[in-house]
């Protein structure tokens, strides 16, 4: 696709290579303290801008799960981005009025059966986007993130998520979104969480 990417480590060097349980603890700290979360995300964005050849007016952010929550928080902070893509991210916001600060386009790729996003959170997110007239879109499919599913659900979701058609839906959606929003730039910049 021709993008320069920067992968951000929100946890920092003091939490290098955390065990899965520690990741949950760390993620919980940032979910409870959104100002700290946003500061870490903004710091990462500033590091991306220092990369030689970076086009500060051609930036996008993508994130998966905790990172998907992060890119939405980065957008809510008013960061100067062309777009954000959230894969299976948390959609809730303790301060939905911050949706007024979103300057970027937003793409949310969301499994409808995701056990970590309640219907109330989903509806509140849609209301937030509408209230603040954000340029947004959401693609939902019938299952959640396959690794959270148990038994037959897990296998069916895994087949959907990992099948060529499932991958194509998710990857094609975000690739088209990035190409459409960074099209005027050779070598757009993407920060990943």
N, C-alpha and C positions, 0 to 999 in steps of 0.2 A: 504494500500500500504506500510505501515511501514516507512514513512518518518517523520522526525522531521521538523516542520514548524515554521516559524517566519513571522508574518504579520507586515509589515512596515507601518508607518504613515509618509509619506513624508511631509505633511503639518505641522506637529509638534504640540506641546501642545498649542502654541499661536493661533491655529485655530481649537480648539476642537469642534467636532460636527457641522461643518458648514452646513448652509442651502444649498439646491441644487444650488441656484444662486451663492453663495459664492464659492462652489466647482469649478464652471466654471471659476470664477475670479482667484482662486488659481492655477488651472491647467494652465490657460493662462500665469501666471507669470513664471511658470517652463518651459512651452513650448517656451517662449521667451528667457529664460536664461538657456540654456542647461548645462552650467558649474555648475550653482547652483543646477540644477536637478540632475546631475551626482554626485555631492558631497553628496547630501542627500541620494541618492541611495547607494553610497559607504559607507557612515556612517552606514546605515542599514545593509549592508553586513558585516561590521566589528562587529556589535552587534551580528549577527548570529554566527560568528566565536567564540564568547566568551561563547556560551552555552556549558556546560559540555557535553562531548561526541561528539562534533561537529567534523566532518571530513572535514577539510578545502579543501581537494582535491576532495571532492564529493559534490559540491554545484550546485544547479540549481535555476533559478528564474522563476516565473510565474506571469503574471499580466493580468488584464482585463481592457479594455478601457484606461484610463489614466495610469494605472499600466502596461498595455500592451505596451504603448509607453515607459514607464520607463524601462522595462526589455530590450528593444532594445537599449536604451541609455546606460544602464549598460553594455551591451555587447560591444557597440561602445567605451566605456571608456577603454576597455582592461581588464575588471574584469576577474579573474581566476574562471570561471564557466564551468561546464560540458555541460550545455545547458540552453537555455531560451525558454519560451513558451509565445507568445503574443496572447491573445484572443481579437479580435476587437480593437487592438491598432493602434495609429497613426504610419504611416510608414515613414513619411518624416524625412529628416535630413538636417539642414542648413549646415552641414559639412560632405558630403558623403565620403570624404577622410578618415574620422574616421572609416569607415568600415575596413580599413587595420588593426585596432587594435582588431577586433573580434577574440577571441580565442575559443569561445564556439560554439556548434551546435545551430542552430536557427530553431524553429518551429513557423510559423505564421498561425493562424486560423482566416480567414478573410471572412466576408460577402461581396460578390461582389457588393451589392447595398448600402454599407455603405456610407451615405451622407457626412461623415467627412474625407473620404480618396478618393481623386480625382484619376482619371486614370493616371494623370501625376505623382502623388506621388507614386502610385503603380508601374508604369514603372521605376521611379527613384530608388525605393527600389530594384527591381529585378536587375537593372543595377549595383547598389552598391554591392549587394551580389555576382553577377557574376564577377565584376571587381576585387574584393578582394578575390575571390575563397573561399568564406565562405561555410561551410558545412551547407546548409539550405534547408528547404522545406516549402511550403505553401499549405494549403488546403483552397480552396475557395468554397463557396456555393452561390446559387443565391440570397440570401437576405442579408440584413444588420442586425445590432443588433436590435432585435425586438422592443425594447422600443423606438427606434427613428422613427419607421415607423408610418404612419397615415392611417386611414381607412382600407380598405381591405388588403393593404400591411401588416399592423401591425398584423392583425389576421392570415394571411397566414404565415408570418415569425414566429409569436409566435407559431403556430402549429408545424412548422418545428423545431424551436429551442428547444421547450419544449416537443416535441414528443419523445417517447422512441428511435426512430431511429436517430433523430436530436441530442439528448443528447449523444447517444452512439457514433455518429461520432465525436463530439467534445471531449467528455471525453475520449473515447477510444484512440483517436489520441494522446492526451497529456499524458495519462497514459502509453501507449506503448513507447512514446518518452522518458519519464523519466525512465522507467524501463530499456530501452536499454542503456541509458547513465549513470545510477547510479547502474548498475547491480552488479558491483564488491564490492559494499558497503552494509553492513547490516545497515539499518536505514539511508538512504541518507538524506541529509539536503536540504530543499527547503525554499527559501525566497519568500514571496507572496506580491504583490503590488496591 
